[in-house]
Amino acid sequence: MLTPSTAELFTAIEVLRKLGLRINEHAAHSVLQMSDSSLGEHYAGRIGVNAIEQTSRIDGVAEQLKNWREELLQQRRQNVSQSV
């Protein structure tokens, strides 16, 4: 398996960031559509919890990718400074 480029990692990070935003927007829209009943409030609560869980996982993966990207950039800087 080939190591992704830093540009590919950056793109993946941006895609994850936008996915997290989309999940939050969808959750907010769904909550607004719920009826003002106890069942509607229950579903709205579940939607909110699910959105938080999903975005937390997405944020964790994005953070790992950021760290990996930074490591690759650091390796590149070291390789350039060693070859000069």
Secondary structure as UniProt FT lines:
FT   HELIX           6..33
FT   HELIX           38..83
//
